[in-house]
Amino acid sequence: MIRRLVLAVAAAVLACPAAAQQPPPPKLLVVISVDGLSTALFDEYRAQSSGGFAELASGTEFRNGAPAAAGNALGHAMKAQWPASRQVTVAGARQSMPSFGGAADQRWFWTGTRFETDQPSARVPKVVPKVNAAVAAALARPRPPLEPTPFCQSKGPAAASGQLARRGGDAAAFDASPELDGDTLGLAAGLVDEMQLGHGAAPDMLAIGLSATANVAHAYGAQSEPMCLQLTELDREIGDFLALLDNRGIDYAVALTGSGQGQVPVVLWRPGFRGASVDAPLAPGDLEKTLAVLIGLPAAIEGRCLEGTPAFCS
């Protein structure tokens, strides 16, 4: 009798759909802010993407996001809860740096010739001078034109841009090209490795500010072939960065936000998570609240936790 009852209960359990199980909080939060990325641009190019944009777009996209980066309140809350938590910011310009207030352990930004910090007393990681030397060597050499995809060719002639070819030493052309974002992500990847972000007992946060999209829009226009070349390369570069995190065995989650005027996308994604596109507007504090819930600090930040995201709000 008991055996039959046990088998009946087991059969009933197996016959029911498994409830969604909340995974443990990620060990690394990655917040990527792309200057100049509007909802319209993201929607246009996500259909053409096969790298990082495609992967992130499989998460939950809020198409009417608020152009405000997460970091300040959340960074302080993480430090208060976990003093060993590390917070690192890398950006393509000082004004593009997502804010952590006084919580950041490392802050590095591109100055036009090198990555520098505004924390003179902070330890300089070994990877920073190595990246600066590599960028200086690359900048001194001319850059050949990029090969446009058929979609990029449909954007019209690119005579003025030379398909983002660059003379050796032309720092302005470097800033308005995928090279700037690639090197910013390269420094971020180097800091992940050297500091072993995402491998400690406490969760870490890495904020990356990417500036080249806005620079290309200013130089050539948002609907130009150079912009198409820029976003095509950025798609690949973000994909390479995510692949590095995967290869390092890091349990991570990503928030991608646009930055600029008008509607910007806010995308929340975690490996293995699938979401949807949402048109409902976001308030400025919603992203920070959702990330706080995601890492296990639900009471630390005021705001609305966004349903249908990796945060498991309910």
N, C-alpha and C positions, 0 to 999 in steps of 0.2 A: 504493500500500500504506500509506504513512504517513498519507495523508489519510483513508483508511478507518479506520485505527486511532484517529486523533484523533476522528473522528466517533463511533466506537463508544464511546470513553471518555466523550465529552460526553453521549451518550445515556444511558449508565449513571448518570452523575452526576445528570442531570435526572430520571431515573426514581426515584431514592432520595429519601425524605423529607428535607427540610433539617433539620440538627441545630439545636437551640436555640443561638442566638448570644448570648453574654454582652455586654450593652451596656456602654459606659463607665460608671464610677462617677458617681453624681449629683453635681451641684455644690452642692446644698442638701439637708440633712436636716431635716425638719420633724417634731418630736416633740410630739404633742398629748395632754395628759393631761386627762381629763374627771372631775372630782371627783364621786363619787356614781353613776357609770355602772357598773352591774353587768352581768355576762353576760346575766342574765335580762332586764334592761331593754333592752340592745342588741338581743337576739334578738327581743324583742317589737316594737320600733319600726323595725328595719331593713326589715321587711315593709311598713311604712307610708311609708317614706322615698322621696324622689325627688331629693334633693340630695347633700350631702356624705357622709352616712351610706351612701347607696346606692352611691356611687362607691367609697368606701373598702371597703365590704363585698364588692366584687368581687375584692379581694385575698385574702390568706390571713388567716383569723381563728383565733386560738388561744383557745378558749372557756374554758380553765382557766388563765388567766394569773396571774402573780404581781403583786400590787399594789405594784410598785416601779418608779419612773421611771428611764429611762436618762439618762445625761448626765455624771456626775462623772468616772469613769475614762475614758470615751470622749472627753470634752471635753479632758482633759489630754493624752491620746494624740494627738489631732488637733493641738493646739498644739505638741507636741513634734515631730511630723512636718512640720507646715506652720505656721510661726510667723505667717504672714499670714492664717490661718483666723480668721474672726469667729464668735463665739458670743453669741447674744442670747436673753434670757429675758423673756417678758411673761406676767403672771398676774393673775387676778382677786382674788387675796389673797396675802399674803406666804407663808402656810403652804402655798399651792398651787404654789409655784415649783419646777419640776423642777431638780434640783441639777446645777450645773456646778463645784462647788468654787470654786477661785480662777481658773477658766479663762474665765469669762464677761466679755465686753467691755461688755455693756449688760444691766442687770437692772432691770425696771420692774414694779411691782405696784400694784394698786388698794388704797387705804387707806380707802375709804368716801366720799371726796369728790373724789379726784384720783389720778392715777398718780404714784408717787414711786419713788425709787431708794435703795438702801443703799450706793451707790458715790459718795460726795460728790466725789471727785476726777475722776470720769469726765465726759467731754464730754456735754452735754445735746443730743441731736438736736433739730433745729428742729421736727420733727413732734410732739414730746411736749407742749409748751405749746399747740399748736394743737388737739390732741386733748383736752387738759384743758379748754380754753375751750369747745369744742363740747359736751363731756359736761356741763359745768356749766350751759350754756344749756338743754340738753335736760332735765336733772334739775329745773330750776326750773319747767318746764312740766308740766301734768298729762298723763298718758298714757291714751289711750282703751283700752277693753277690746279684747283680741284676738279675732278671729273663729275659733271652734273648728271643726275639721273634724268630719264625722260620727263618725269614730273617737274623737275627743276628747269629743264629746258623750256617747258610750257610757260614759264614765268616771263619769258621774253629775253631779248639780247642782254648780254652782260659786259658790253664793251667798256663801260666806265669802271667796272670792278675787276676786270681781268680774271673773273672766276676766283676771286680772293687770292690771286698771286701776290707776292710781297717781295720788295727789294730787301736785301740784307740790311739790318739795322733799323728798319722802319717800324718804330714802336707803335705808332698810331694805327698802322695796318694790322699789327699783331693784336692790338686790343679789340679791333672790329673783325674778329675772325674766330673760328673754333679753337685755335691754338690756346687762347686765353682760358677758355673753359676746360680744355683738356689738361692744361698744366695745373689749374686750380684743383681739379679732381685728382690729378696725380699726386699733389702735395697732401690732399686729404687721405688718399690711400696709403701714402708713406707714413702718415701719423697714426693711422689705424694699426699698421704693423709695428711701428716702433713703440707706441704706447700700449699696445695690446688692448685696444678699445674693444669692449664687448666680451672680454674674457675674465673680468673680475667678478667678485661676489655682488657688487652693486651695479645697477644699470648705468651706462654712460650715454652721453648725447653728443652728436656730431652735427654741426650746422654748416651748410655749404652754400655760399652765395655766388651764383654764376651770372656774370655781367655781360657776356659777349652778345647775347641776343638783343639787348637794348642798344648796344653800341652799333651793331649791324643795322638795326632799324633806323637809327639816327643817320648813319652814313649813306645807306642805300635805299631805305624804305622797307616797310613791313611786308610788302607783296612782291619783292624783287627776287631775282634768281640768287643773289648772295644770301638773302634770308633763308631761302630753301636749302642752300648748301650748308649754312650754319646749323639749321635745325636737323638736317640729315646727319651731320657729324655729331651733334649733341646727343641725338638718339643713340648712336653707336657708343659714344663716350660714357654715357650713363649706364648703358648695358654692360660695358667693360667693368665699370666700378661695382655694379651689383654682382657681377660674376666673381670679382675678387672677394667680396664679403662672403659669398657662398663657398668659395674655395677655402676660406679661412675657418669655416665651420662656425660662423657667428650667427646667433639667433637675433635677428634684427627686424625692424619695421621702418617704413619710409613714409614721410609726409612730403609731398611735392607741392609747392605753391608757386603761382605766378606773382609778379610784382609789377605795379604800374597803375595807370589810370583805367577806370572802367571795370568790367567783369574780368576776374581772373580765376583760373582753376585751382581747386584744392583737392589733391588726390591722396588717399590713405590706402596703403598696401602693405602686405606682409607675405612672404613666400608661402604659397599654398592657399592664400585667401582669394576669393572671387567676389566682387561686388557689382555695383550698377552705377548708372549715371543719374544724378539727382539735380533737379532744377531749383529746389528750395534754397532761399538765401541763407547765408551764414552770418552770424554776428562775430565781431572780432575775437571774442574770447572762446568761441566754440572749439577751435582747433586745439588750443592749449588744454582745455578741459578734457577733450577726448584723449589726447596723448597722456594726460595725467591718469585717467582711468586705465588706459592701456598698460601702463607700467606699475599699476597698483597703488596710486595716490589719489583715490576718488574724491577725498575731502580737501585736497590741497589747493585746488583752483576752482573758483566760481565760474559758472557758465553752463552751457548745455552740452551734454555728451551726445555725439552724433551717432544715431542708430545706423545699422547696416554697415558698420566698419569693423576692423579687427579688434576694437576696444571692448566688445561685449558689454554695452552700457547697462543692460537690464540684469 
